[in-house]
Amino acid sequence: MDRTSLIAELNSRGLRGETVAGPLYKRLAQALTGLIQEGLLKPGAALPSERDLSEALEVGRVTVRAAYRDLLNAGTLDSKHGSGTFVSNKVERMEQSLWRLNSFSADMRSRGRVPAAKILSRGVSAPSPDEAFLLGLQLDEPVLRLDRLRFADGLPLAIERSVVPVKFLSEEAAGEGSLYDALAAKGHRPVRAVQRLSAVTLDPSSATALEVKPGAPALLIERISRLDDQRVVEYTRSHYRGDAYDFVAELRIGDDYE
């Protein structure tokens, strides 16, 4: 929605109607919320500055400031220093099972979403001592390092940092598609994995990439995946947006329960 359409829509919603109750800033906040809920203002859409909107609507700047403040506090809008005010990229929370091994791409496709990836860095180097131990490698056996930002329907949801022995996947074979599909194409599809979850907060760089505020909550997932012959094929550390995921595990009572 362009500026002219936005102003016309707001003026058409009875901001100054005598039959409309409540302070003017509340009515303005409600009108903006209505445009967002109706899909006329899309997630990530930029709003006019306080001065621009107050002049266009012929209302006091303090009115616009108060309306924006209410919507910022409610999480409906986001403010980015030096950039302006935007419609929040709210995320529909998803449940992710802890007992099924699946790739990000396959999981998003199963939900009817379009997965994508942006490569942040990619290269081949020697493993660290800890990586060599986890992957069952010698220190002179090269590994592929692949750091990617993962998207669903264009929204960034996770940062994945994967380490894979080059003997299983070369640098040229790893790209923006599913890592597991690339491994399967080489005959090295993971069949089991162990995952460890930790609650963390995002550093400024990761928060910027995931389009959330620095210090926002996230889930750190460390995964070690194995082939059918028990060889470790992948070690990945992923940061998932805390506002996007609920990880769920099914528990069953043990035979020794009394």
C-alpha positions as CSV (number, residue, x, y, z in Angstrom):
1,M,0.0,0.0,0.0
2,D,1.5,3.3,-1.1
3,R,1.3,6.5,1.0
4,T,-1.6,8.0,-0.9
5,S,-3.7,4.8,-0.4
6,L,-2.8,4.6,3.3
7,I,-3.9,8.2,4.0
8,A,-7.1,7.6,2.1
9,E,-7.9,4.4,4.0
10,L,-7.2,6.0,7.4
11,N,-9.4,9.1,6.6
12,S,-12.2,6.7,5.5
13,R,-12.3,5.0,8.8
14,G,-13.9,7.8,10.8
15,L,-11.0,9.1,12.8
16,R,-12.9,12.3,13.6
17,G,-16.4,10.9,13.6
18,E,-18.5,12.3,16.4
19,T,-20.0,8.9,17.0
20,V,-16.6,7.2,17.5
21,A,-15.6,7.0,21.1
22,G,-12.1,7.2,22.6
23,P,-9.1,9.4,22.2
24,L,-7.9,10.2,18.7
25,Y,-4.7,8.4,19.0
26,K,-6.6,5.2,20.0
27,R,-8.8,5.5,17.0
28,L,-5.7,5.9,14.8
29,A,-4.1,2.9,16.4
30,Q,-7.3,0.9,15.8
31,A,-7.5,2.0,12.2
32,L,-3.8,0.9,11.5
33,T,-4.5,-2.4,13.3
34,G,-7.5,-3.0,11.0
35,L,-5.4,-2.4,7.9
36,I,-2.8,-4.9,9.1
37,Q,-5.4,-7.5,10.0
38,E,-7.1,-7.1,6.7
39,G,-3.8,-7.7,4.9
40,L,-3.7,-4.2,3.3
41,L,-0.6,-3.4,5.3
42,K,1.8,-6.3,4.8
43,P,4.5,-7.5,7.3
44,G,7.6,-5.5,6.8
45,A,5.7,-2.5,5.2
46,A,7.2,0.8,6.1
47,L,4.9,3.4,7.7
48,P,5.2,7.2,7.3
49,S,7.3,9.2,9.8
50,E,5.4,10.8,12.7
51,R,5.7,14.2,11.1
52,D,4.7,13.0,7.6
53,L,1.6,11.1,8.9
54,S,0.5,13.9,11.2
55,E,0.7,16.5,8.4
56,A,-1.1,14.2,5.9
57,L,-3.9,13.5,8.4
58,E,-3.9,17.0,9.8
59,V,-3.6,15.8,13.4
60,G,-1.0,16.6,16.1
61,R,2.3,14.9,15.9
62,V,1.8,13.7,19.5
63,T,-1.3,11.9,18.4
64,V,0.7,9.9,15.8
65,R,3.5,9.3,18.3
66,A,1.0,7.9,20.9
67,A,-0.6,5.6,18.3
68,Y,2.7,4.3,17.2
69,R,3.8,3.8,20.8
70,D,0.7,1.7,21.5
71,L,1.3,-0.5,18.5
72,L,5.0,-0.9,19.2
73,N,4.2,-2.0,22.8
74,A,1.7,-4.5,21.4
75,G,4.3,-5.9,19.0
76,T,2.2,-4.9,16.0
77,L,4.9,-2.5,14.8
78,D,8.7,-2.5,14.9
79,S,11.0,0.5,15.1
80,K,14.4,0.2,13.5
81,H,16.8,3.0,14.6
82,G,17.7,5.1,11.6
83,S,15.3,3.3,9.3
84,G,11.8,4.1,10.6
85,T,8.7,2.2,11.7
86,F,7.5,-1.0,10.1
87,V,4.7,-3.5,10.3
88,S,6.0,-6.4,12.5
89,N,7.0,-9.6,10.8
90,K,5.0,-11.7,13.2
91,V,5.7,-15.4,13.0
92,E,3.0,-18.2,13.3
93,R,4.4,-20.6,15.9
94,M,5.2,-24.1,14.7
95,E,5.5,-27.3,16.5
96,Q,8.6,-29.4,15.7
97,S,8.8,-33.0,16.7
98,L,11.9,-34.1,18.5
99,W,11.6,-37.7,17.6
100,R,11.6,-37.5,13.8
101,L,14.8,-36.7,11.8
102,N,13.9,-34.3,9.0
103,S,15.5,-31.6,7.1
104,F,14.4,-27.9,7.3
105,S,13.4,-28.0,3.7
106,A,11.3,-31.1,3.9
107,D,9.7,-29.9,7.1
108,M,8.7,-26.5,5.6
109,R,7.3,-28.2,2.4
110,S,5.2,-30.5,4.6
111,R,3.6,-27.4,6.1
112,G,2.8,-26.0,2.7
113,R,5.6,-23.4,3.0
114,V,8.3,-22.5,0.5
115,P,11.8,-23.2,2.0
116,A,14.9,-21.2,0.9
117,A,18.4,-20.6,2.0
118,K,21.0,-17.9,1.8
119,I,24.6,-18.9,2.0
120,L,26.5,-16.8,4.6
121,S,29.8,-18.6,4.2
122,R,31.1,-21.8,2.6
123,G,34.6,-23.3,2.6
124,V,36.8,-26.3,3.2
125,S,39.3,-26.4,6.1
126,A,40.8,-28.8,8.7
127,P,38.5,-29.7,11.6
128,S,39.1,-28.4,15.1
129,P,40.1,-31.0,17.6
130,D,36.6,-31.1,19.0
131,E,35.1,-31.4,15.5
132,A,37.5,-34.2,14.7
133,F,36.5,-36.1,17.8
134,L,32.7,-35.6,17.1
135,L,33.0,-36.6,13.5
136,G,35.5,-39.4,14.0
137,L,38.1,-37.8,11.8
138,Q,41.8,-37.4,11.7
139,L,43.0,-33.8,12.1
140,D,44.2,-33.8,8.5
141,E,40.9,-34.9,7.0
142,P,39.1,-31.8,5.5
143,V,35.6,-30.7,6.3
144,L,33.1,-28.6,4.6
145,R,31.8,-25.6,6.6
146,L,28.4,-24.4,5.4
147,D,26.7,-21.5,7.2
148,R,23.2,-20.6,5.9
149,L,20.3,-18.4,6.8
150,R,17.1,-20.5,6.4
151,F,13.8,-19.0,5.2
152,A,10.1,-20.1,5.0
153,D,7.9,-18.0,2.7
154,G,10.6,-15.4,2.7
155,L,10.8,-15.0,6.5
156,P,14.2,-15.8,8.2
157,L,13.7,-18.5,10.8
158,A,17.0,-20.1,11.5
159,I,20.8,-19.9,11.1
160,E,22.4,-23.2,10.4
161,R,26.2,-23.8,10.8
162,S,27.0,-27.3,9.4
163,V,30.3,-29.2,9.4
164,V,30.4,-32.2,7.0
165,P,33.4,-34.4,6.1
166,V,34.4,-33.6,2.5
167,K,34.5,-37.4,1.8
168,F,30.7,-37.3,2.1
169,L,30.0,-33.9,0.5
170,S,32.2,-31.5,-1.5
171,E,32.0,-27.8,-1.5
172,E,30.6,-27.7,-5.0
173,A,27.8,-30.1,-4.1
174,A,26.5,-28.0,-1.2
175,G,24.3,-25.0,-1.9
176,E,21.1,-23.3,-1.1
177,G,18.9,-26.5,-1.3
178,S,18.4,-29.2,1.3
179,L,21.7,-30.4,2.8
180,Y,20.1,-33.8,3.4
181,D,19.0,-34.0,-0.2
182,A,22.6,-33.2,-1.3
183,L,24.0,-35.9,1.0
184,A,21.4,-38.4,-0.2
185,A,22.3,-37.7,-3.9
186,K,25.9,-38.8,-3.0
187,G,24.6,-41.9,-1.3
188,H,25.1,-40.6,2.3
189,R,21.7,-39.9,3.6
190,P,21.5,-39.5,7.4
191,V,19.2,-42.0,9.1
192,R,19.6,-41.1,12.8
193,A,20.7,-38.2,15.0
194,V,21.2,-37.0,18.5
195,Q,20.1,-33.4,19.3
196,R,20.8,-31.2,22.2
197,L,18.6,-28.1,22.9
198,S,19.6,-25.0,24.9
199,A,17.8,-21.8,25.5
200,V,20.0,-18.8,24.5
201,T,19.8,-15.2,23.5
202,L,20.9,-13.8,20.1
203,D,24.0,-11.7,19.6
204,P,23.5,-8.5,17.5
205,S,24.8,-10.1,14.3
206,S,22.5,-13.2,14.5
207,A,19.6,-11.0,15.6
208,T,20.0,-8.7,12.6
209,A,20.1,-11.7,10.2
210,L,16.9,-13.2,11.8
211,E,15.2,-9.7,11.9
212,V,14.6,-9.7,15.6
213,K,16.0,-7.5,18.4
214,P,19.5,-8.2,19.9
215,G,19.1,-10.4,23.0
216,A,15.9,-12.0,21.6
217,P,15.3,-15.5,22.8
218,A,16.4,-18.4,20.6
219,L,16.8,-22.2,20.7
220,L,20.3,-23.5,20.0
221,I,20.1,-27.0,18.6
222,E,23.3,-29.1,18.2
223,R,22.8,-32.1,16.0
224,I,25.1,-35.1,15.3
225,S,23.7,-37.2,12.4
226,R,24.8,-40.7,11.4
227,L,24.7,-43.0,8.5
228,D,23.3,-46.5,8.6
229,D,26.8,-47.8,9.3
230,Q,27.1,-45.5,12.4
231,R,29.6,-43.1,10.8
232,V,29.0,-39.4,11.7
233,V,28.0,-37.5,8.5
234,E,27.0,-34.1,9.9
235,Y,27.5,-31.8,12.9
236,T,25.2,-28.8,12.9
237,R,24.6,-25.9,15.3
238,S,21.4,-24.1,14.6
239,H,19.8,-21.0,16.1
240,Y,16.0,-21.0,15.7
241,R,13.9,-18.0,16.5
242,G,12.3,-18.4,19.9
243,D,9.1,-16.8,18.7
244,A,8.7,-19.3,15.9
245,Y,9.1,-22.8,17.3
246,D,7.8,-25.1,20.0
247,F,9.7,-28.3,20.1
248,V,7.6,-31.3,21.2
249,A,8.6,-34.7,22.4
250,E,6.3,-37.7,23.0
251,L,6.9,-39.5,26.3
252,R,5.9,-43.0,27.3
253,I,5.8,-44.6,30.7
254,G,8.6,-47.1,31.3
255,D,8.1,-50.8,32.1
256,D,9.8,-50.3,35.5
257,Y,7.3,-47.6,36.6
258,E,5.9,-48.4,40.0
